[in-house]
Amino acid sequence: MAWDWENIQKKYKAHPKRFELSIWYRNQHLCGASIGKPTYGGGKLRLDFIEASPINSPLSGLIIDMVIAGRHRLRKSYWR
């Protein structure tokens, strides 16, 4: 399923602590994107949308792991 990222970003702009991540290969090919926000209690970060590019790339099959690793790293540095 292809998400409408333009509308999703508009919806999330109101959340200053949102998590947005785009994954690029060699700054030329968008391989994946994700967006989420902290839970209401602020102790956790939820991922609401994750999508990999439908076009095959060297990062195909790795997007979910990369997004989760990025979320984990942000959580460790931001929500201490």
C-alpha positions in Angstrom: 0.0 0.0 0.0 1.4 3.4 -0.9 0.9 6.1 1.7 0.1 9.7 0.8 3.2 11.1 2.4 2.3 14.7 1.6 -0.9 14.5 3.6 0.7 12.5 6.4 3.4 15.2 6.8 0.7 17.9 7.0 -1.1 16.0 9.7 2.1 15.5 11.8 3.4 19.1 11.5 1.4 20.0 14.6 3.5 17.6 16.7 6.8 19.3 17.5 8.4 16.1 18.9 7.5 14.0 15.8 9.9 11.4 14.4 10.5 11.6 10.7 13.1 9.5 8.9 13.9 9.1 5.2 16.4 6.6 4.1 18.4 7.4 1.0 21.0 5.4 -1.0 23.9 7.6 -2.1 21.7 10.7 -1.8 20.1 9.8 -5.0 17.5 7.1 -4.4 14.8 7.3 -1.7 14.6 3.8 -0.3 12.2 4.3 2.7 10.3 6.7 4.9 8.7 6.7 8.3 6.9 9.0 10.7 5.7 8.7 14.3 5.4 10.6 17.5 5.9 10.0 21.3 3.1 8.3 23.2 0.9 10.5 25.3 2.9 9.7 28.4 6.1 10.6 26.6 8.0 7.5 27.6 7.9 5.7 24.3 8.1 6.6 20.6 5.5 5.0 18.3 6.0 4.4 14.6 2.8 5.1 12.8 3.9 4.7 9.1 6.8 2.9 7.5 7.2 2.4 3.8 9.9 1.0 1.6 10.3 2.0 -2.0 8.6 -0.3 -4.5 11.7 0.0 -6.7 14.5 -2.5 -5.9 17.6 -1.0 -4.3 20.7 -2.1 -2.4 18.7 -1.4 0.8 15.7 -3.5 -0.1 14.6 -5.7 2.8 16.5 -3.6 5.3 14.2 -0.6 5.7 12.2 -1.8 8.7 15.4 -2.7 10.6 17.0 0.6 9.8 13.9 2.6 10.9 13.7 0.6 14.2 17.5 1.2 14.8 17.0 4.9 14.1 14.1 5.1 16.5 16.0 3.2 19.2 19.0 5.5 18.8 16.8 8.6 19.0 14.9 7.3 22.0 18.2 6.6 23.9 19.6 10.1 23.2 16.4 12.1 23.6 14.2 10.3 26.2 16.6 9.6 29.0 
